[in-house]
Amino acid sequence: MPKRKTGWTEEKIARYYKEGRGQGELSNYTPWLMIQDVPSSGRAHRVKGWTTSRTHHLLSDMEYNYFCLLDWADEVIDIREQFPLPRDVTLPIAEEKNIKHPIDSATQTPIVMTTDFLITVRKEKEIIYFARTVKENKELNSSRVIEKFEIEREYWTKQGVDWGIVTEKELPRDAIDNIKWLHSAYFLSDDLDKKLLYSLYEALAKNNMPILHLLKEFDETFKLANGSALSMFKYMLAHKIIKINITKKIDLMSNTTILEFPPNFITEKRWAN
């Protein structure tokens, strides 16, 4: 898909607000920037979120990696990417701190600044918000980058929201690779036979053998297409019906004893039919 023109004018900013950009929550949220709107350093990603059931627009591999961790976390209940900061707040902050506010060099229009992620977290009965910006560690050596971060930090301080920077040093590679491997399997429910799913759960729980061998035997026993049991296995891991240490690289040649089987699965009515 061709990129849209990236220049900013007051008319374009007004149109974005009218379109609902940066507004809403969960599946109703629309990010201020979509991947077709901006040139992206690295690969951009559109991915349907587990938490929100909507398509997220992630402008770099690092944003995608951090998003995967957020989508996996049980306490995260909403993820809003490319969240806009109103200029009636950021412009005075820039003036107070004697920092040049970002502008479009061609039109001299002040740009609407964004934070990469606004995250909603439930901790017991309390709802907490976190704002996080994702940046490669090497870019933190730029004085201009730090100036813009200072505007962003002060904005969130005024909102009473914890703000922080995430670099590649805070992104656990094995956990992210595992979640990426599982991510698309989360949405397989319409294609799954629940009785077969339960049978596979029982087979994994009762047998002591390499996971891959068991999955292949399951396909053969039930005359399924190759890879069917693997898809069901990934679905159960994604939904945490079966649990695994997500911080260690998933190895299908590992024994089934590395898996955990929460007992409530057996009694859940949704698997009885």
C-alpha positions in Angstrom: 0.0 0.0 0.0 1.5 3.4 -0.9 2.4 5.8 1.9 0.2 8.8 2.4 1.8 12.3 2.3 3.5 12.8 5.6 3.5 16.6 5.7 1.5 18.3 8.5 -1.0 21.2 8.1 -3.6 22.5 10.4 -6.3 21.1 8.0 -4.7 17.6 8.2 -4.5 17.7 12.0 -8.2 18.8 12.2 -9.2 16.0 9.8 -7.4 13.4 12.0 -9.2 14.5 15.1 -12.5 14.5 13.2 -11.7 10.9 12.1 -11.4 9.9 15.8 -7.7 9.4 15.7 -6.3 9.0 19.2 -9.8 8.4 20.6 -11.6 5.5 22.1 -10.6 2.4 24.0 -10.0 -1.3 23.3 -11.5 -2.3 20.0 -12.9 1.2 19.5 -9.5 3.0 19.7 -7.9 4.5 16.6 -4.2 5.3 16.7 -3.1 8.8 15.7 -0.6 7.3 13.2 -1.1 4.2 11.1 1.6 2.5 9.3 0.6 3.9 5.9 0.9 7.4 7.3 4.6 7.6 8.1 8.0 6.3 6.8 9.1 3.6 9.2 12.7 2.8 10.2 12.7 -1.0 10.0 9.6 -3.1 9.4 6.1 -1.9 10.3 3.5 -4.4 11.5 -0.3 -4.7 11.5 -1.3 -7.3 14.1 -4.6 -8.3 15.7 -4.3 -7.9 19.5 -5.4 -10.6 22.0 -6.2 -7.9 24.6 -8.1 -5.5 22.4 -9.4 -7.7 19.5 -8.4 -4.9 17.0 -5.6 -4.4 14.5 -2.7 -2.6 16.0 -0.3 -0.3 14.0 3.3 -0.8 15.1 5.8 1.3 13.3 9.0 -0.7 14.0 10.2 -4.2 15.0 11.0 -2.9 18.5 7.4 -1.6 18.9 6.1 -5.0 17.8 8.4 -6.8 20.2 7.3 -4.7 23.1 3.6 -5.0 22.1 4.0 -8.8 22.2 5.0 -8.6 25.9 2.1 -6.3 26.7 -0.4 -8.6 24.9 0.9 -11.6 26.8 0.7 -9.9 30.3 -2.5 -10.9 32.2 -2.6 -7.6 34.1 -2.7 -5.5 30.9 -6.3 -4.7 29.9 -5.9 -2.1 27.1 -3.0 -1.1 24.8 -3.3 2.1 22.8 -0.4 2.8 20.4 0.6 6.1 18.8 -1.3 8.0 21.4 -1.5 11.8 20.6 -0.5 14.5 23.1 -2.6 17.6 22.7 -0.7 20.6 21.5 -2.4 23.0 24.0 -0.4 21.2 26.6 2.8 20.3 24.8 3.4 23.8 23.3 3.4 25.6 26.7 5.6 22.9 28.1 8.1 23.4 25.3 8.0 27.2 25.9 8.4 26.8 29.7 11.5 24.6 29.2 12.9 26.6 26.3 12.8 23.5 24.0 11.9 23.8 20.4 8.6 22.0 19.8 8.6 19.6 16.9 7.3 21.3 13.7 6.8 20.4 10.1 9.8 22.0 8.4 7.9 22.6 5.2 4.7 24.1 6.6 6.0 25.3 10.0 3.0 23.6 11.6 3.5 22.4 15.1 3.3 18.6 15.0 1.1 16.6 17.3 3.5 14.6 19.4 2.7 11.0 20.2 3.6 8.4 22.8 4.3 4.9 21.5 2.1 3.1 24.1 -0.5 4.1 26.6 -1.1 1.0 28.7 -4.0 0.3 31.0 -3.3 -2.2 33.8 -5.5 -3.7 36.4 -3.9 -4.4 39.8 -6.4 -6.1 42.0 -9.3 -3.5 42.1 -7.2 -0.6 40.9 -6.8 0.7 37.3 -3.4 2.2 36.6 -2.0 3.8 33.4 1.5 3.7 32.1 3.0 5.6 29.1 6.0 4.0 27.4 8.2 5.2 24.6 10.2 2.6 22.6 13.6 3.7 21.4 16.9 2.1 20.4 19.5 2.7 23.1 21.9 4.4 20.7 19.4 7.1 19.9 19.4 8.2 23.5 22.8 9.9 22.8 20.9 12.5 20.7 20.4 15.8 22.5 17.3 16.5 20.3 15.8 13.2 21.1 16.2 13.9 24.8 14.7 17.3 24.4 11.5 15.9 22.8 11.4 13.2 25.5 11.5 15.9 28.1 8.3 17.4 26.6 6.7 14.0 26.6 7.8 13.2 30.2 6.5 16.5 31.5 3.2 16.0 29.7 2.6 12.6 31.4 3.8 14.0 34.8 1.0 16.6 34.5 -1.5 13.8 33.8 -0.3 11.8 36.8 0.8 8.9 34.6 4.1 7.0 34.9 6.2 7.5 31.8 9.3 5.6 30.8 11.6 4.7 27.9 12.0 1.0 26.8 15.1 0.1 24.9 16.2 -3.2 23.3 18.0 -4.0 26.6 14.6 -4.4 28.4 13.2 -6.8 25.7 13.7 -10.5 26.5 14.5 -12.2 23.2 13.3 -15.7 24.0 10.0 -14.6 25.5 9.3 -12.4 22.5 10.1 -15.1 20.0 7.8 -17.5 21.8 4.9 -15.1 21.9 5.4 -14.3 18.2 5.3 -18.0 17.4 2.0 -18.4 19.4 0.4 -15.1 18.4 -1.7 -16.0 15.4 -2.9 -19.3 17.0 -4.9 -17.3 19.6 -7.6 -16.8 17.1 -8.1 -20.4 15.9 -11.1 -21.1 18.1 -13.7 -21.1 15.3 -11.7 -23.9 13.5 -11.1 -26.1 16.5 -13.0 -29.2 17.6 -13.4 -28.8 21.3 -13.5 -32.6 21.9 -10.3 -33.0 20.1 -8.8 -30.2 22.0 -9.7 -31.8 25.3 -8.3 -35.1 24.1 -5.0 -33.5 23.2 -4.9 -31.8 26.6 -5.4 -35.2 28.3 -2.7 -36.8 26.1 -0.2 -34.1 27.0 -1.0 -34.3 30.7 -0.9 -38.1 31.0 2.1 -39.0 28.8 5.8 -38.6 29.4 7.5 -38.1 26.0 8.8 -35.4 23.7 6.1 -32.9 22.8 6.7 -33.1 19.0 6.5 -36.9 19.0 3.2 -36.8 20.9 1.7 -34.2 18.5 2.6 -36.3 15.5 1.1 -39.4 17.1 -2.0 -37.5 17.9 -2.4 -36.4 14.2 -2.0 -40.1 13.1 -4.3 -41.5 15.7 -7.2 -39.2 14.9 -6.4 -39.1 11.1 -5.8 -35.3 11.1 -3.8 -33.3 8.6 -0.2 -32.9 9.5 0.3 -30.0 11.9 -3.3 -30.1 13.3 -2.2 -31.1 16.8 0.6 -28.5 16.7 -2.0 -25.8 16.0 -4.1 -26.9 18.9 -1.1 -27.1 21.1 -0.1 -23.5 20.2 -3.8 -22.4 20.8 -3.8 -23.8 24.3 -0.4 -22.2 25.1 -1.7 -18.8 23.8 -4.8 -19.0 25.9 -2.8 -20.3 28.9 -4.9 -23.5 29.0 -1.6 -25.2 29.2 1.3 -23.1 30.8 4.9 -23.0 30.0 7.9 -21.0 31.0 7.6 -18.3 28.4 11.0 -16.8 29.2 12.8 -19.9 27.9 12.9 -20.8 24.2 10.1 -23.3 23.4 11.7 -26.6 22.3 9.2 -29.1 20.9 11.8 -31.9 21.5 11.5 -31.2 25.3 9.5 -33.6 27.4 5.9 -33.0 28.2 6.9 -32.7 31.8 7.9 -29.0 31.2 4.2 -28.2 30.8 1.8 -27.1 33.5 -1.8 -28.2 33.4 -4.2 -25.9 35.4 -6.8 -28.1 36.9 -9.8 -25.8 36.2 -9.6 -26.6 32.5 -11.2 -30.0 33.1 -14.3 -28.5 34.8 -14.8 -25.6 32.4 -18.2 -26.1 30.6 -16.9 -24.5 27.4 -14.9 -27.7 26.7 -17.6 -30.2 27.6 -19.5 -29.9 24.3 
